[in-house]
C-alpha cells in the first residue's frame, strides 16, 4: 500500500493540477473577473481544508494545544500571511495570463517555477549544481519556442509575461513555505494562507471589479473543480504522498502536471499547438524533469543538514 500511495498519489495530484488550467481558462473565457475567481476559489479551498485539517492534524484538542504555544502561533500567522500574500499575487497573475493565452502553454510557463527556485536560492547562499544550470538554459530555450511567434522579432505577449512573473512569485512562495514548513503543521499553514488569499482577493474584487452572479452560475462546475480538487484534494494527496517518501521522486512525479495541462487543453478545449510549440513544450518538460533528478549524495547531505537547522 505504501508503494501505491507514494507513486499513485503524486500522479493523481499532477493530473488534478494540470487539468485545473483548463477549468481556469473556461472561467476566464466566460468573463469571470480575476479577483472574483481567486476569492471564490480560496473560500472553497478553506471550506475543504477545515475537515482535512481536523482529520490529519489530530483533532480540535491537539490543534488547541499547538496554538497555545506562542512561538508556534507566531510562525503559523506570519507564515500564513506571507504565503497567502504571495499566493494572491501569483494566482491573480496566473488568471490574468490564462485569459489571453492557451491553457496548455500557460501550464508550461507556470511550471518554470521549478527551475526558478534554485536560481533564487543563490541569493540565499544555497548550492546550485551544474545540472540545475543546464535546466535553466533548456527552459529558456523552450520558453523562446513557446512564446516567440515564428518569424517575429522577440515578440512575447503581455499574457506570457504575466505567467512568467507568476512563475517567479510562485518560486518565492515555495521558498517561504520552505522556511515555515518545518515549524508548523502543513495543512494548518495551507488553511491560513487560503484564508489570507481570500481576504486580499476579496478586497481586490470589491475595489476593482463588479462580480456577476450570472457568470458565477455559468462557471460553477469549473470553479468548484478548481476550489475543491486543485486546492483541497490535490494538496491533501500531496501531503499523504510525501509521508515517508523520497521528496525528489515525489517532485519528479508532480512535474507531470505540465504534461497533463497540455493533454487536458487538447481534449477539453480543442486547442492545437504548432510543431514549434510542441518542441518548446518538450524542451521545457525536459528542463523541469532534469531539475528534479536525484542529486549526488554530498548535495543531499547538505540539504538534509540545512533542513535540520
Residue pairs with C-beta under 8 A, 6 or more apart in sequence:
2 244
5 240
5 241
5 243
6 241
6 244
6 245
6 249
6 250
7 253
9 237
9 238
9 240
9 241
10 237
10 238
10 241
10 250
10 253
10 254
11 253
11 256
12 234
12 237
13 234
13 237
13 238
13 241
13 254
13 257
14 253
14 254
14 255
14 256
14 257
14 259
14 260
15 256
15 260
16 229
16 230
16 233
16 234
16 237
17 230
17 234
17 254
17 257
17 260
17 261
18 107
18 256
18 257
18 258
18 259
18 260
18 261
18 262
18 263
18 264
19 225
19 260
19 261
19 264
19 268
20 225
20 226
20 229
20 230
21 98
21 103
21 104
21 106
21 107
21 110
21 261
21 264
21 265
22 103
22 222
22 261
22 264
22 265
22 268
22 269
23 222
23 223
23 225
23 226
23 230
24 37
24 94
24 95
24 98
24 103
24 222
24 226
25 98
25 99
25 102
25 103
25 106
25 265
25 269
26 219
26 222
26 269
27 37
27 95
27 219
27 222
27 223
27 226
28 34
28 37
28 95
28 98
28 99
29 99
30 215
30 218
30 219
31 212
31 215
32 212
32 215
32 216
32 219
32 223
33 205
33 209
33 210
33 211
34 92
34 95
34 96
34 99
34 204
34 209
35 92
35 201
35 202
35 204
35 205
35 208
35 209
36 201
36 205
36 209
36 211
36 216
37 95
37 219
37 223
38 88
38 91
38 92
38 95
38 197
38 201
39 198
39 201
39 202
39 204
39 205
40 216
40 223
40 227
41 91
41 223
41 226
41 227
41 230
41 231
42 91
42 194
42 195
42 197
42 198
42 201
42 227
42 231
43 198
43 227
44 223
44 224
44 226
44 227
44 228
44 231
44 232
45 194
45 227
45 231
45 232
46 191
46 194
46 195
46 198
47 232
48 227
48 228
48 231
48 232
48 233
49 187
49 190
49 191
49 194
49 231
49 232
49 235
50 191
52 187
52 232
52 235
52 236
53 63
53 185
53 187
53 188
53 191
54 60
54 63
56 187
56 236
56 239
57 63
57 66
57 185
57 187
57 188
63 188
66 72
66 185
66 188
67 73
67 76
72 183
72 184
75 180
75 183
75 184
76 180
76 184
76 185
76 188
76 189
76 192
77 192
78 180
79 176
79 177
79 179
79 180
79 183
79 184
79 189
79 192
79 193
80 189
80 191
80 192
80 193
80 195
80 196
81 192
81 196
82 176
82 180
83 173
83 176
83 177
83 180
83 189
83 192
83 193
83 196
84 192
84 193
84 194
84 195
84 196
84 197
84 199
84 200
85 196
85 197
85 200
86 169
86 170
86 172
86 173
86 176
87 173
87 193
87 194
87 196
87 197
88 196
88 197
88 200
88 201
88 204
89 169
90 166
90 169
90 170
90 173
91 166
91 197
91 201
92 201
92 204
93 162
93 163
93 165
93 166
93 169
94 106
94 110
94 162
94 163
94 166
96 159
96 162
97 106
97 109
97 159
97 160
97 161
97 162
97 163
97 166
98 106
98 159
98 163
99 159
100 157
100 158
100 159
100 162
101 109
101 157
101 159
101 160
101 163
102 265
102 269
102 271
102 273
103 261
103 264
103 265
103 269
103 271
104 261
104 262
104 264
104 265
104 266
104 271
104 273
104 281
105 146
105 147
105 160
105 273
105 277
105 281
106 163
106 261
107 257
107 258
107 260
107 261
107 262
107 265
108 142
108 146
108 258
108 261
108 262
108 280
108 281
108 284
108 285
109 143
109 146
109 147
109 160
109 163
109 164
109 166
109 167
110 163
110 166
110 167
110 170
111 167
111 255
111 257
111 258
111 284
111 288
112 139
112 143
112 164
112 167
112 284
113 167
113 168
113 170
113 171
113 174
114 251
114 255
114 288
114 291
114 292
115 132
115 135
115 136
115 139
115 287
115 288
115 291
116 167
116 168
116 171
117 171
117 174
117 175
118 126
118 128
118 132
118 291
119 128
119 132
119 136
120 171
120 172
120 175
121 127
121 128
121 175
122 128
124 175
126 306
127 299
127 302
129 295
129 296
129 299
131 290
131 291
131 293
131 295
132 291
134 287
134 290
135 287
135 288
135 290
135 291
136 287
138 283
138 284
138 286
138 287
138 290
139 283
139 284
139 287
139 288
141 280
141 283
142 280
142 281
142 282
142 283
142 284
142 285
142 286
142 287
143 164
143 280
143 284
144 280
145 276
145 277
145 279
145 280
145 283
146 160
146 277
146 280
146 281
146 284
147 156
147 157
147 160
147 280
148 154
148 155
148 156
149 155
150 274
150 276
177 189
180 189
181 189
182 307
186 239
187 235
187 236
187 239
190 235
194 231
205 211
216 223
238 250
238 254
241 250
241 253
242 250
246 294
248 292
248 293
248 294
248 295
249 294
251 292
252 289
252 292
252 293
255 285
255 288
255 289
255 292
258 281
258 284
258 285
258 288
259 285
262 273
262 281
265 271
266 272
266 273
273 281
294 300
295 303
